[in-house]
Amino acid sequence: MPPSTLSPNTEFVPKLVTTLREGYGARQLRADAVAGLTVAIVALPLSMAIAIAADVAPKMGLITAIVGGFLVSALGGSRFQIGGPAGAFIVLIGATVQAHGIDGLILATFLSGLMLLAVGALRLGTYIKFIPFPVTVGFTAGIGAVIFASQIRPLLGLTLDGPEPGPLIEKLLVLWHALPTMDPATCALSAASIGAMIWMRVTRPRWPRMLIAVVAATLVAWVFSLPVATIASTFGALTGDPSSPALPTFSFEKITAVMPAAISFTLLGAIESLLSAVVADGMTGRRHRSNTELVAQGFANMGSALFGGFCVTGTIARTATNVRAGAHGPVAGMLHSVFLLAFLLVAAPLAGYIPLAVLSAVLALVAWDMVEKPAFVALTRASRGDAAVLYVTLLLTIFRDLTEAILVGFALGALLFIHRMSQAVEIATGHADRDEDDRAPYAEEGARPDVLIYHIRGAVFFGAVSTVGAVLERISDAHKLLVVDFTDVTLVDSSAAHMIEGLAHKAKRRGVAIYLTGTTPELRREFLAHGARPPLVRYAPTVESALESARRRGWISGAVQSGVRSGRAGSSAPES
């Protein structure tokens, strides 16, 4: 059911409640347990890899998946959504940690949760879906490129003289000069891990390739005592002690400092979570509740911050895995968090042996998958406008800032849409037939020199006002009546209504009567609000009735002739 048609009593009901009301038994629990375990196997190495890539402790990634993932599934508006840390946040998290420290990251995550909660409560989730497709493809691919660049150093085992630069060009220059420090053992382990995962993807697609690669690389490094960096050697031993909940440190100065990061987390988190929910809908035929999902994301981010985690969102890859594994409902996502918690409590010390190279290999493949190659080809071929939006968003994401890329890409997409809509308006003299079996005999310009009739089709808004106005203002002293038919007009905004009001005044000065026909109640209210009211403008249901009314008033004489042409004046087709 679309969000706009949900009743107030069901709009914010979590899908968990809906699923349980339908009936839940041992068979459903078994399906959810199998799916939850499958997703946990995927999420375990990925959560730690994302945390390490973002320059935070691997335990923070697990806490984010456990707390955030549980709350997303328990409170969310999607049956199959899996929440947790996402690769798209790596760049933002790393930048926030560098600028404000771990405390600043946790505070920004908490504030982002509050904002997501407000966005959902205010029912703004529907509007977030208006992000154009080229923008989402562009910034997702840009994030993938930045993530891959951030993994070059651990993949090759490079040693740097100082900290690794953030900007891409500077980073690549520093890494290039550090190539002589490349470690052969690390390179071999990285290459073998990537090769094994690619082989499993092609030949054994159902195998948990990421977990298998991590376990195998860890065993190889331990058995042969390879001199490679591990989680323990870099971050210390991973303990299984659960974190105690604690509020972030609040101060006006700190809140002001981290607010830009919190806004970025909110914007990206909302987009990613709703995109993931849409993917799940497409795979299952179900329909998620956007605003409920955003409320759940808000609580999940606040909960993650309370336990020392970072930002949470819906994750497309894990959500798709959940669906393919046969999940019945949100319990699968909740169990996935329980399985991760069990690993943290029981087997956390073993994670210290995991080489960083294999986690970087996992992220390198994740980054590659983030680039939607078929979508790139399709958008590049579709039109110059879509291609421009795509590549501007991509380049801004890589070389500037993610938030700036989304805002600029959205603005370009909106301008492109306005241009296309303005070009799609059609204006025809006489009658533009709506159906071949329903043709009305309107007087045409050539048959009745005192009558001018226009039929408009499409949306008449500020982007099309100049084109429409230029055609409608072709009023000569020979005309006595102007009829504008709005039967096939889908939208009129204030700019268009103001244009009609100005046209009416011009017609009045020339002694020309004006009728508007086929106006819906909504269109008529817009015209009346801007002064287009009788006697300046008159309304009639059809062109025929307008002509008959004008004849009765004595403005035109004689009968209406038939046999009309439907030639268009000033019309154009949408940009292809």
ChimeraX attribute file (.defattr): number of C-alpha atoms within 10 A of each C-alpha:
attribute: neighborCount
match mode: 1-to-1
recipient: residues
	/A:1	11
	/A:2	11
	/A:3	16
	/A:4	9
	/A:5	8
	/A:6	12
	/A:7	10
	/A:8	8
	/A:9	7
	/A:10	12
	/A:11	19
	/A:12	23
	/A:13	16
	/A:14	24
	/A:15	24
	/A:16	19
	/A:17	14
	/A:18	15
	/A:19	15
	/A:20	13
	/A:21	9
	/A:22	7
	/A:23	8
	/A:24	12
	/A:25	8
	/A:26	8
	/A:27	10
	/A:28	16
	/A:29	17
	/A:30	15
	/A:31	17
	/A:32	25
	/A:33	23
	/A:34	18
	/A:35	26
	/A:36	28
	/A:37	21
	/A:38	23
	/A:39	28
	/A:40	28
	/A:41	19
	/A:42	20
	/A:43	28
	/A:44	21
	/A:45	25
	/A:46	28
	/A:47	26
	/A:48	26
	/A:49	25
	/A:50	28
	/A:51	26
	/A:52	23
	/A:53	23
	/A:54	24
	/A:55	16
	/A:56	21
	/A:57	21
	/A:58	23
	/A:59	24
	/A:60	23
	/A:61	30
	/A:62	30
	/A:63	28
	/A:64	31
	/A:65	36
	/A:66	30
	/A:67	28
	/A:68	35
	/A:69	31
	/A:70	26
	/A:71	26
	/A:72	35
	/A:73	32
	/A:74	22
	/A:75	23
	/A:76	34
	/A:77	31
	/A:78	31
	/A:79	30
	/A:80	34
	/A:81	34
	/A:82	37
	/A:83	34
	/A:84	34
	/A:85	30
	/A:86	24
	/A:87	24
	/A:88	25
	/A:89	24
	/A:90	22
	/A:91	20
	/A:92	23
	/A:93	27
	/A:94	20
	/A:95	17
	/A:96	22
	/A:97	17
	/A:98	15
	/A:99	14
	/A:100	17
	/A:101	14
	/A:102	20
	/A:103	17
	/A:104	24
	/A:105	29
	/A:106	30
	/A:107	27
	/A:108	33
	/A:109	34
	/A:110	27
	/A:111	25
	/A:112	29
	/A:113	30
	/A:114	19
	/A:115	22
	/A:116	31
	/A:117	25
	/A:118	16
	/A:119	19
	/A:120	22
	/A:121	16
	/A:122	11
	/A:123	19
	/A:124	15
	/A:125	23
	/A:126	15
	/A:127	9
	/A:128	15
	/A:129	15
	/A:130	11
	/A:131	17
	/A:132	20
	/A:133	16
	/A:134	26
	/A:135	26
	/A:136	20
	/A:137	22
	/A:138	29
	/A:139	30
	/A:140	23
	/A:141	28
	/A:142	26
	/A:143	24
	/A:144	27
	/A:145	20
	/A:146	20
	/A:147	27
	/A:148	20
	/A:149	17
	/A:150	24
	/A:151	21
	/A:152	18
	/A:153	21
	/A:154	24
	/A:155	24
	/A:156	23
	/A:157	23
	/A:158	19
	/A:159	16
	/A:160	14
	/A:161	7
	/A:162	7
	/A:163	8
	/A:164	15
	/A:165	14
	/A:166	16
	/A:167	12
	/A:168	16
	/A:169	12
	/A:170	12
	/A:171	17
	/A:172	18
	/A:173	11
	/A:174	17
	/A:175	22
	/A:176	11
	/A:177	11
	/A:178	16
	/A:179	15
	/A:180	10
	/A:181	13
	/A:182	17
	/A:183	17
	/A:184	13
	/A:185	16
	/A:186	24
	/A:187	18
	/A:188	13
	/A:189	24
	/A:190	26
	/A:191	16
	/A:192	16
	/A:193	25
	/A:194	20
	/A:195	14
	/A:196	16
	/A:197	24
	/A:198	15
	/A:199	13
	/A:200	18
	/A:201	15
	/A:202	9
	/A:203	10
	/A:204	12
	/A:205	12
	/A:206	12
	/A:207	13
	/A:208	16
	/A:209	21
	/A:210	27
	/A:211	20
	/A:212	18
	/A:213	23
	/A:214	23
	/A:215	17
	/A:216	16
	/A:217	23
	/A:218	23
	/A:219	15
	/A:220	14
	/A:221	20
	/A:222	15
	/A:223	9
	/A:224	8
	/A:225	9
	/A:226	14
	/A:227	13
	/A:228	20
	/A:229	17
	/A:230	20
	/A:231	22
	/A:232	17
	/A:233	14
	/A:234	13
	/A:235	14
	/A:236	12
	/A:237	15
	/A:238	19
	/A:239	16
	/A:240	16
	/A:241	10
	/A:242	12
	/A:243	13
	/A:244	8
	/A:245	12
	/A:246	11
	/A:247	14
	/A:248	20
	/A:249	11
	/A:250	11
	/A:251	9
	/A:252	7
	/A:253	8
	/A:254	15
	/A:255	16
	/A:256	9
	/A:257	15
	/A:258	20
	/A:259	17
	/A:260	14
	/A:261	24
	/A:262	27
	/A:263	18
	/A:264	20
	/A:265	28
	/A:266	29
	/A:267	17
	/A:268	19
	/A:269	27
	/A:270	26
	/A:271	21
	/A:272	21
	/A:273	25
	/A:274	28
	/A:275	18
	/A:276	25
	/A:277	30
	/A:278	21
	/A:279	18
	/A:280	24
	/A:281	18
	/A:282	11
	/A:283	12
	/A:284	13
	/A:285	10
	/A:286	14
	/A:287	17
	/A:288	24
	/A:289	25
	/A:290	29
	/A:291	26
	/A:292	27
	/A:293	30
	/A:294	35
	/A:295	28
	/A:296	29
	/A:297	37
	/A:298	35
	/A:299	23
	/A:300	35
	/A:301	36
	/A:302	31
	/A:303	27
	/A:304	30
	/A:305	32
	/A:306	21
	/A:307	21
	/A:308	25
	/A:309	32
	/A:310	33
	/A:311	33
	/A:312	36
	/A:313	34
	/A:314	31
	/A:315	25
	/A:316	22
	/A:317	18
	/A:318	24
	/A:319	23
	/A:320	19
	/A:321	20
	/A:322	30
	/A:323	22
	/A:324	14
	/A:325	20
	/A:326	19
	/A:327	25
	/A:328	21
	/A:329	26
	/A:330	30
	/A:331	25
	/A:332	35
	/A:333	32
	/A:334	24
	/A:335	24
	/A:336	32
	/A:337	32
	/A:338	20
	/A:339	20
	/A:340	24
	/A:341	21
	/A:342	14
	/A:343	18
	/A:344	23
	/A:345	14
	/A:346	13
	/A:347	14
	/A:348	17
	/A:349	16
	/A:350	16
	/A:351	23
	/A:352	21
	/A:353	20
	/A:354	24
	/A:355	30
	/A:356	31
	/A:357	32
	/A:358	29
	/A:359	30
	/A:360	28
	/A:361	28
	/A:362	25
	/A:363	25
	/A:364	23
	/A:365	16
	/A:366	17
	/A:367	23
	/A:368	15
	/A:369	14
	/A:370	21
	/A:371	19
	/A:372	13
	/A:373	12
	/A:374	9
	/A:375	14
	/A:376	18
	/A:377	11
	/A:378	12
	/A:379	20
	/A:380	18
	/A:381	11
	/A:382	12
	/A:383	12
	/A:384	13
	/A:385	19
	/A:386	21
	/A:387	19
	/A:388	18
	/A:389	27
	/A:390	26
	/A:391	22
	/A:392	19
	/A:393	31
	/A:394	27
	/A:395	17
	/A:396	20
	/A:397	24
	/A:398	22
	/A:399	14
	/A:400	14
	/A:401	16
	/A:402	25
	/A:403	20
	/A:404	14
	/A:405	24
	/A:406	25
	/A:407	14
	/A:408	17
	/A:409	27
	/A:410	21
	/A:411	16
	/A:412	21
	/A:413	22
	/A:414	16
	/A:415	14
	/A:416	17
	/A:417	16
	/A:418	16
	/A:419	15
	/A:420	18
	/A:421	19
	/A:422	24
	/A:423	19
	/A:424	19
	/A:425	24
	/A:426	23
	/A:427	26
	/A:428	21
	/A:429	24
	/A:430	27
	/A:431	24
	/A:432	23
	/A:433	14
	/A:434	12
	/A:435	8
	/A:436	6
	/A:437	7
	/A:438	7
	/A:439	12
	/A:440	17
	/A:441	15
	/A:442	23
	/A:443	26
	/A:444	24
	/A:445	17
	/A:446	12
	/A:447	14
	/A:448	16
	/A:449	14
	/A:450	20
	/A:451	24
	/A:452	25
	/A:453	23
	/A:454	25
	/A:455	25
	/A:456	23
	/A:457	21
	/A:458	20
	/A:459	21
	/A:460	27
	/A:461	21
	/A:462	18
	/A:463	20
	/A:464	21
	/A:465	21
	/A:466	16
	/A:467	18
	/A:468	23
	/A:469	15
	/A:470	10
	/A:471	16
	/A:472	22
	/A:473	15
	/A:474	9
	/A:475	18
	/A:476	13
	/A:477	10
	/A:478	13
	/A:479	20
	/A:480	20
	/A:481	22
	/A:482	23
	/A:483	24
	/A:484	24
	/A:485	27
	/A:486	24
	/A:487	19
	/A:488	16
	/A:489	19
	/A:490	14
	/A:491	15
	/A:492	20
	/A:493	15
	/A:494	15
	/A:495	17
	/A:496	24
	/A:497	25
	/A:498	20
	/A:499	20
	/A:500	25
	/A:501	20
	/A:502	17
	/A:503	18
	/A:504	24
	/A:505	16
	/A:506	14
	/A:507	23
	/A:508	15
	/A:509	9
	/A:510	15
	/A:511	15
	/A:512	22
	/A:513	22
	/A:514	27
	/A:515	24
	/A:516	24
	/A:517	22
	/A:518	19
	/A:519	21
	/A:520	14
	/A:521	9
	/A:522	10
	/A:523	17
	/A:524	18
	/A:525	14
	/A:526	17
	/A:527	24
	/A:528	15
	/A:529	12
	/A:530	17
	/A:531	16
	/A:532	25
	/A:533	16
	/A:534	11
	/A:535	10
	/A:536	15
	/A:537	21
	/A:538	17
	/A:539	21
	/A:540	18
	/A:541	16
	/A:542	18
	/A:543	28
	/A:544	16
	/A:545	13
	/A:546	23
	/A:547	25
	/A:548	17
	/A:549	16
	/A:550	18
	/A:551	15
	/A:552	11
	/A:553	10
	/A:554	10
	/A:555	16
	/A:556	20
	/A:557	13
	/A:558	8
	/A:559	10
	/A:560	17
	/A:561	12
	/A:562	12
	/A:563	11
	/A:564	19
	/A:565	18
	/A:566	17
	/A:567	13
	/A:568	17
	/A:569	15
	/A:570	15
	/A:571	18
	/A:572	13
	/A:573	12
	/A:574	12
	/A:575	13
	/A:576	8
